[in-house]
Amino acid sequence: MDPGLPYQCPKDLGREQRGINLACHLNACAGYVAAGNFTNADLEFQCISHLSSPDGDAIQRMAAYMSEALSFRMFKHFPGACEIIMNSSSRMSNSEELLVKNLFFKLCPFLKVLYLIINQAIAQIMEGEKMVHIIDLNASEPAQWINLLKTRKGGPPQLNITVIHEKKEVLEQIGLQLIREAENLEFPFRFNPIVSKLQDLDFEILPVKPGEALAISSVLQLHSLLAVDDEMLAWSSPAALQNLQRAVHMNQRTFGELIQKDKINAYILSPDSALSPLSLGASPKMGNFLHDLWKLRPKLIVITEHEADLNGSNLIERVDRASHYYGSLFDCLESTVPRTSSERQKLERMLFGEEIKNIIACEGIKRKERHEKLEKWIPRLESSGFGKISFCQDAMHEAKNLLQNYGHGFKLREENGCLFICWNDKALFSISAWRFR
């Protein structure tokens, strides 16, 4: 590409060819941004702007947000401007946060299916229990627990729900809705709000009492803890690094105890990085957190995560994989919601667009969206002392029926006791159930 010549982009392309061209230009742009070649990157941005649109078809919309994320990435070379832009883009009011989660719940079937499966698992495992305590690791949509209150059979147990969120106002709104619903149903219920970031959670303050059957729900949350690990190596000493390398060969619980005992402050590169001393996938913060969950002796823990491999250290690879993953999310919306829908536009901009921006433009502790596939979560949970539980057939049958109401492209796949919600055979979200052992 000659930076001295104007770059000509063909405009009259079919959908398939336009998609191919956009993928090529996005990958090329990522390469130039990663190399600091802003002149050629700008030419690619100009071409992408001709082919993409936040109001177009699915691939055009996805490409618009991908290119925006890459442009933010370029500003990392100008710290002052970068800080202003990233701070302004990441600030979401409490009402906006609740709105976007509500839109995701309303316009897509994924949360509905996740909630249904989790609630069915809780009902199955907790059958016959008199006191049930649920810990929600970061709720902002009360619909899950409202549905549980409405569908409980065989008479209500004493139900306690502890919800963790970093914003007090969000917890207050969730609590008001749940308490009101429980009162209407005359359901014995207690709501325990805990204001905390997940990474800062003090397990000692969790109101878990003897005699309670404990269930833990994590809906698209645990991956954020991987960002903490990615910050730690910067301050590590050679001795601490040697301890970390030895700890790779130990199970996660022993590893977590080693970290706490030796006060190791170590920066762990992304698990996909060949430079990482923990390239086998061990993560100190994650290991400690899962060990703390294990010490609560839960009867059930349900983990849902994005089924995507977006936590690599290579920018070009992240862009390519994010294009495929979010391309499917935009495509499934294309099949169910009109392009002109203002709600769809808000969801794409405020949720998908912000996630893409975080994946592409941010690094270190600021890159929270570190999605990893179930194949990486399974060994973490197993080495932390959890045993896998299979989901009941009734839950899978109901979930499949719910998905079919949204169209034939949505599917539920079962593999080795775990479930995957798919769009046209591409797995988008994983669900796995575990127990203390």
Disulfide bonds with the S-S distance in Angstrom:
Cys9-Cys47 2.43
